[in-house]
Amino acid sequence: MFPNSAQVKQIREDNPKGRRVELVSMTDPYTTLKPGDQGTVNFVDDAGTIFVNWDSGSKLGVVYGVDIIKNILN
C-alpha cells in the first residue's frame, strides 16, 4: 500500500511545507484530532506520510491511502 516514487513526488508537490490543511478523516483510534481540525504541512516522508503541525499542538502524520485531508486557503 506504500506509494511508488512517482506518487511520493506528486504528494510532495501537492503538499508543500507551509500549506494549510484541514482533517477530513483519520483512522488512528488514539488521536485526539477530529474532522475539521487544521494545521500546517511540515514535510512529506519517503512513504508519502504528510507530517502536519496541527493547530492543537499535535504533530501526527497523515497516512497515504488511509487518512484524508483537504487543502484550505491561508
Kinemage of the C-alpha trace (Angstrom):
@kinemage 1
@onewidth
@group {chain A} dominant
@subgroup {mainchain}
@vectorlist {calphas} color= white
{ca met a 1} P 0.000 0.000 0.000
{ca phe a 2} L 3.044 2.266 0.001
{ca pro a 3} L 3.141 4.789 -2.838
{ca asn a 4} L 5.765 4.454 -5.527
{ca ser a 5} L 8.389 7.164 -6.065
{ca ala a 6} L 6.291 8.999 -8.675
{ca gln a 7} L 3.332 9.087 -6.271
{ca val a 8} L 5.533 10.374 -3.431
{ca lys a 9} L 6.834 13.102 -5.744
{ca gln a 10} L 3.236 14.116 -6.545
{ca ile a 11} L 2.233 14.059 -2.853
{ca arg a 12} L 5.165 16.377 -2.086
{ca glu a 13} L 4.218 18.735 -4.910
{ca asp a 14} L 0.590 18.794 -3.741
{ca asn a 15} L 1.542 19.320 -0.081
{ca pro a 16} L 4.497 21.723 0.161
{ca lys a 17} L 5.821 22.882 3.509
{ca gly a 18} L 3.641 25.688 4.808
{ca arg a 19} L 0.413 24.609 3.095
{ca arg a 20} L -2.646 24.831 5.344
{ca val a 21} L -4.796 21.697 5.545
{ca glu a 22} L -7.947 20.502 7.267
{ca leu a 23} L -8.556 16.990 8.540
{ca val a 24} L -11.424 15.166 6.835
{ca ser a 25} L -10.913 11.739 8.419
{ca met a 26} L -8.288 9.765 10.323
{ca thr a 27} L -8.341 6.129 11.394
{ca asp a 28} L -5.942 6.384 14.362
{ca pro a 29} L -8.039 5.320 17.380
{ca tyr a 30} L -5.681 7.042 19.836
{ca thr a 31} L -5.599 10.532 18.351
{ca thr a 32} L -7.493 13.470 19.774
{ca leu a 33} L -7.645 15.035 16.294
{ca lys a 34} L -11.117 15.287 14.802
{ca pro a 35} L -12.564 16.230 11.415
{ca gly a 36} L -12.298 19.974 10.873
{ca asp a 37} L -9.016 20.351 12.775
{ca gln a 38} L -6.497 22.447 10.866
{ca gly a 39} L -2.739 22.570 10.622
{ca thr a 40} L 0.307 23.381 8.514
{ca val a 41} L 2.249 20.849 6.446
{ca asn a 42} L 5.793 20.388 7.725
{ca phe a 43} L 7.131 17.699 5.343
{ca val a 44} L 6.342 14.512 3.408
{ca asp a 45} L 8.466 11.440 4.128
{ca asp a 46} L 9.565 8.726 1.669
{ca ala a 47} L 6.449 6.636 2.474
{ca gly a 48} L 4.186 9.527 1.462
{ca thr a 49} L 3.143 10.335 5.026
{ca ile a 50} L 2.300 14.021 5.314
{ca phe a 51} L 3.545 15.384 8.626
{ca val a 52} L 1.386 18.234 9.852
{ca asn a 53} L 1.894 20.680 12.704
{ca trp a 54} L -1.716 20.711 13.871
{ca asp a 55} L -3.024 23.894 15.476
{ca ser a 56} L -3.916 21.764 18.534
{ca gly a 57} L -0.213 21.043 19.095
{ca ser a 58} L -0.219 17.521 17.657
{ca lys a 59} L 2.382 16.619 15.043
{ca leu a 60} L 0.700 13.410 13.889
{ca gly a 61} L 1.263 12.374 10.276
{ca val a 62} L -1.454 11.771 7.714
{ca val a 63} L -1.035 8.254 6.290
{ca tyr a 64} L -1.173 7.910 2.500
{ca gly a 65} L -4.208 5.969 1.302
{ca val a 66} L -5.747 5.802 4.780
{ca asp a 67} L -6.298 9.276 6.239
{ca ile a 68} L -7.831 12.204 4.356
{ca ile a 69} L -7.019 15.926 4.451
{ca lys a 70} L -8.035 18.795 2.229
{ca asn a 71} L -6.177 21.969 1.355
{ca ile a 72} L -7.512 25.227 2.730
{ca leu a 73} L -6.745 28.801 1.842
{ca asn a 74} L -4.420 30.765 4.126
